[in-house]
């Protein structure tokens, strides 16, 4: 198992980020869905749990999604594992500022494939040593990675767009931006998204390579979506949380229609593996 903790700084208040990530997730899902592939929201309902965070009772929104990703998967994955391996199930327990997401492939890999993403959002500059209360064993195994949303090198060429580049974007509604080098040292507000990603892929001869490749995709995804949150701020900043939840519910129905019509949309994962 490969464990990495990504820390992403954003020029937002904690409350603002909650609305921003909901908006960006909906917009991303629509952009990635069409022609029989993309995102299907199967279930969305309130939950209360005493087991997700031992010793705590937490409540929020539970969501079950199915991702059909055949054309988006790296060539290696399609060749080795077939089409059933490209259907991913996602369970998400959103008890913001804590969120837990579990990705699996019950139709093919079953218990041999599991990705867990635990997130905590804090009003700091990324200096909290153990934001997710990880065990001593996991703390020894994890690799901490600071992701800079202004760093284009983490992204693919298709991800770098003028309209979602925080290096040049300035918000008309909030006046924030563009983000200059070391912006977090002088700008207010500042917050950090702590995301611990655990990847487990049991397949003799391919485990390490696939786990590294998956982690690389998460680094790219986290960087891209946080750039979008910031650069789309004028589209969502005026919306209340209740309005965002309504948009999220309406999007579930829209995605079902999109899934069965039109042409393929969105970006593909990269095949390259740097070994980092």
ABEGO torsion letter per residue (X at the ends): XBBBBBBBBBBBBAAAAAAAAAAAAAAAAAAABEGGBEBBBABBBBBBBAAABBGBBBBEBBBBBBBBAAAABBAAAAAAAEAAAABBBBBBBBBOABBBBBBBBAAAAEAABBBBBBBBBBBBAGABABAAGBBAAAAAABBBBBBBAABAAABBAAABBAAABAAABBBAAAGBOBBBBGAAAABOBBBBBBBBBBBBBBBBGAAAAAAAAAAAAAAAAAAAAAAAAAAAAAAAAABBAAAAAAAAAAAAAAAAAAAABEBBBEBBBBABBAGX
